[in-house]
Amino acid sequence: MLQPATIKFLQQLKKNNSKEWFDKNRPAFEAAKKDFAAFVGTLIDAHGKTDPEIAALESKDCVFRINRDVRFSKDKSPYKTNMGASINRGGKKSIFAGYYFHLEPGGSFAGGGIWMPDPNDLKKIRQEIDYNYEEFKQITGSKKFKASFGTLDESEEYKLSRPPKGYDEKNAAIEFLKLKSFVAMIKIGDEDLTTKALQKKATDAFAAIQPLIYFINKAIEA
């Protein structure tokens, strides 16, 4: 569970996204940062018993900085209004698929997968899906996966409108082969953020997506 003060800090930051305000409220940020890192640590400890590939990670390996990179953005707000952690083998900078927890009042979620892999890795993932579509279907069509996520996120930003080069429209897996990211998430309500149920909600989502993560990482390693 997270502390109410952590949620309050992010809510206030959203209304006061400036360096001046942030500097005045740095003690509150440091407390929120520590609280979030501690919670991420509990997720690693809990799910690491099921997935040994993440068991040795520490929170600092996974938690993203709150500062935004504004160099190429029209939005010059200096800070993110969320806290995020990418719990991947190798940490947040890893090329591999992994788990993700996103804390944002009104928009928190948990799950995982792989977001916008580089072209070579994307090619490997598509090839693995094409070659082993039955296995992929069993994973994404399992009761646990469907009960948690329904299906993979097929938002327009994550999907091609036409088949990727080398694949035919009639391919049985074509709708999945069009994907550029392979992610699935569950929404987490604000009412759950400060309760003991939060850890279980997140780790249940991690457990549901773990077979897909292993499938993707097998492809990347090939």
C-alpha positions as CSV (number, residue, x, y, z in Angstrom):
1,M,0.0,0.0,0.0
2,L,1.0,3.6,-0.5
3,Q,0.7,6.5,1.9
4,P,-2.1,9.1,1.3
5,A,0.6,11.8,1.4
6,T,2.2,10.3,-1.8
7,I,-1.1,10.5,-3.6
8,K,-1.7,14.1,-2.4
9,F,1.8,15.1,-3.5
10,L,1.1,13.9,-7.1
11,Q,-2.3,15.6,-7.1
12,Q,-0.7,18.9,-6.0
13,L,2.1,18.6,-8.5
14,K,-0.4,18.3,-11.3
15,K,-1.8,21.7,-10.3
16,N,1.6,23.3,-9.7
17,N,4.0,21.8,-12.2
18,S,6.8,24.3,-11.9
19,K,10.4,24.2,-10.6
20,E,9.6,26.9,-8.1
21,W,6.8,25.0,-6.5
22,F,8.7,21.7,-6.7
23,D,11.7,23.2,-4.9
24,K,9.5,24.5,-2.1
25,N,7.9,21.1,-1.7
26,R,11.0,19.0,-2.1
27,P,10.7,17.3,1.3
28,A,7.2,16.1,0.3
29,F,8.6,14.8,-2.9
30,E,11.5,13.0,-1.2
31,A,8.9,11.3,1.2
32,A,6.7,10.3,-1.8
33,K,9.7,9.0,-3.7
34,K,10.8,6.9,-0.7
35,D,7.3,5.6,-0.2
36,F,6.9,4.6,-3.9
37,A,10.4,2.9,-3.9
38,A,9.4,0.9,-0.8
39,F,6.2,-0.2,-2.5
40,V,8.0,-1.3,-5.7
41,G,10.4,-3.2,-3.4
42,T,7.4,-5.2,-2.1
43,L,6.3,-6.0,-5.6
44,I,9.7,-7.3,-6.5
45,D,9.9,-9.4,-3.4
46,A,6.4,-10.8,-3.8
47,H,6.5,-11.6,-7.6
48,G,10.2,-12.5,-7.5
49,K,9.2,-15.7,-5.7
50,T,7.3,-16.6,-8.9
51,D,9.7,-15.1,-11.4
52,P,13.3,-15.6,-10.3
53,E,14.5,-13.4,-13.2
54,I,13.5,-10.3,-11.3
55,A,14.1,-11.5,-7.8
56,A,17.6,-9.8,-7.5
57,L,16.4,-6.4,-8.7
58,E,16.2,-3.4,-6.4
59,S,13.8,-0.5,-6.6
60,K,16.5,1.9,-7.8
61,D,16.9,-0.4,-10.8
62,C,13.3,0.0,-11.8
63,V,11.9,3.4,-10.8
64,F,11.9,6.2,-13.4
65,R,13.0,9.7,-12.6
66,I,10.2,12.3,-12.2
67,N,11.9,14.9,-14.4
68,R,10.6,15.1,-17.9
69,D,12.7,15.3,-21.0
70,V,11.3,18.4,-22.6
71,R,13.8,18.8,-25.4
72,F,11.5,17.6,-28.2
73,S,8.2,18.2,-26.5
74,K,5.8,21.1,-27.0
75,D,4.7,20.6,-23.3
76,K,7.5,22.2,-21.3
77,S,6.2,21.1,-17.9
78,P,9.3,20.1,-16.0
79,Y,7.9,17.1,-14.1
80,K,5.9,14.0,-14.7
81,T,2.7,13.9,-12.7
82,N,3.1,10.1,-12.1
83,M,5.6,7.7,-10.7
84,G,6.4,4.6,-12.7
85,A,8.5,1.4,-12.3
86,S,9.6,-1.0,-15.0
87,I,10.4,-4.3,-13.3
88,N,12.4,-6.0,-16.1
89,R,15.3,-8.4,-16.0
90,G,18.2,-6.0,-16.2
91,G,16.1,-3.1,-14.9
92,K,14.3,-0.2,-16.5
93,K,16.7,0.2,-19.3
94,S,16.5,-3.4,-20.4
95,I,15.6,-4.4,-23.9
96,F,13.5,-7.3,-22.5
97,A,9.8,-7.5,-21.8
98,G,8.8,-7.1,-18.1
99,Y,6.3,-5.8,-15.6
100,Y,5.1,-2.2,-15.1
101,F,3.4,-0.3,-12.3
102,H,2.1,3.2,-12.9
103,L,1.0,5.5,-10.1
104,E,-1.1,8.4,-11.2
105,P,-4.2,9.6,-9.3
106,G,-7.1,9.0,-11.6
107,G,-5.0,6.9,-14.0
108,S,-3.0,4.2,-12.2
109,F,-2.5,0.8,-13.8
110,A,-0.4,-2.4,-13.6
111,G,0.6,-5.1,-16.1
112,G,3.5,-5.4,-18.5
113,G,4.8,-6.6,-21.8
114,I,7.2,-4.7,-24.1
115,W,6.7,-1.2,-25.4
116,M,8.0,-0.1,-28.8
117,P,10.9,-2.6,-29.2
118,D,13.6,-1.7,-31.7
119,P,13.0,-2.9,-35.2
120,N,15.3,-6.0,-34.9
121,D,13.6,-7.2,-31.7
122,L,10.2,-6.4,-33.1
123,K,11.0,-8.6,-36.2
124,K,12.0,-11.4,-33.9
125,I,8.8,-11.2,-31.8
126,R,6.6,-11.2,-34.9
127,Q,8.5,-14.2,-36.3
128,E,8.0,-16.1,-33.0
129,I,4.3,-15.3,-33.1
130,D,4.1,-16.5,-36.7
131,Y,6.0,-19.7,-36.1
132,N,4.4,-20.5,-32.8
133,Y,1.0,-19.0,-33.1
134,E,-0.8,-21.9,-31.3
135,E,1.4,-21.3,-28.2
136,F,0.8,-17.5,-28.4
137,K,-2.9,-18.1,-28.7
138,Q,-2.9,-20.3,-25.7
139,I,-1.2,-17.6,-23.6
140,T,-3.3,-14.7,-24.7
141,G,-6.5,-16.8,-24.7
142,S,-6.0,-18.4,-21.3
143,K,-8.6,-17.9,-18.6
144,K,-6.2,-16.0,-16.4
145,F,-5.1,-13.6,-19.1
146,K,-8.5,-12.9,-20.5
147,A,-10.0,-12.4,-17.0
148,S,-7.2,-9.9,-16.2
149,F,-6.8,-8.0,-19.4
150,G,-9.3,-9.2,-22.0
151,T,-6.7,-8.9,-24.7
152,L,-3.5,-7.1,-25.7
153,D,-3.7,-3.3,-26.0
154,E,-4.6,-2.7,-29.6
155,S,-4.7,1.1,-29.4
156,E,-4.0,2.9,-32.7
157,E,-0.6,4.1,-31.5
158,Y,0.5,0.5,-31.0
159,K,-0.8,-1.0,-34.2
160,L,-0.1,-0.8,-38.0
161,S,-3.1,-0.3,-40.3
162,R,-1.6,-2.7,-42.8
163,P,0.3,-6.0,-42.5
164,P,4.0,-5.6,-41.8
165,K,6.4,-6.3,-44.6
166,G,6.7,-10.0,-45.3
167,Y,3.3,-11.0,-43.9
168,D,0.0,-11.6,-45.7
169,E,-3.4,-10.3,-44.7
170,K,-4.7,-13.8,-44.6
171,N,-2.2,-14.9,-42.0
172,A,-4.1,-16.3,-39.0
173,A,-2.1,-14.2,-36.6
174,I,-2.2,-11.0,-38.7
175,E,-3.9,-8.8,-36.1
176,F,-1.2,-9.6,-33.6
177,L,1.5,-9.3,-36.2
178,K,0.4,-5.7,-36.9
179,L,1.2,-4.7,-33.3
180,K,4.2,-2.5,-32.6
181,S,3.9,-2.9,-28.8
182,F,2.8,-6.0,-26.9
183,V,1.3,-4.7,-23.6
184,A,-1.6,-5.4,-21.4
185,M,-2.7,-3.5,-18.3
186,I,-5.4,-3.5,-15.6
187,K,-6.7,-0.2,-14.2
188,I,-6.3,0.5,-10.5
189,G,-8.7,2.8,-8.8
190,D,-7.7,5.6,-6.5
191,E,-9.6,3.8,-3.7
192,D,-7.1,0.9,-3.9
193,L,-3.9,2.9,-3.8
194,T,-3.8,3.2,0.0
195,T,-5.1,-0.3,0.9
196,K,-3.3,-3.6,1.5
197,A,-5.1,-4.9,-1.6
198,L,-2.9,-2.9,-3.9
199,Q,0.1,-5.3,-3.8
200,K,-2.1,-8.3,-4.6
201,K,-3.9,-6.4,-7.5
202,A,-0.5,-5.6,-9.0
203,T,1.1,-9.0,-8.5
204,D,-2.0,-10.8,-9.8
205,A,-1.6,-8.8,-13.0
206,F,2.1,-9.6,-13.1
207,A,1.3,-13.3,-12.8
208,A,-1.3,-13.2,-15.6
209,I,1.2,-11.6,-18.0
210,Q,4.2,-13.6,-17.0
211,P,3.8,-16.4,-19.7
212,L,3.6,-13.7,-22.4
213,I,6.8,-12.0,-21.0
214,Y,8.6,-15.3,-21.2
215,F,7.4,-15.9,-24.8
216,I,8.6,-12.5,-25.9
217,N,11.9,-12.8,-24.2
218,K,12.5,-16.2,-25.7
219,A,12.0,-14.5,-29.1
220,I,14.4,-11.7,-28.3
221,E,17.1,-14.1,-27.1
222,A,16.9,-16.2,-30.3
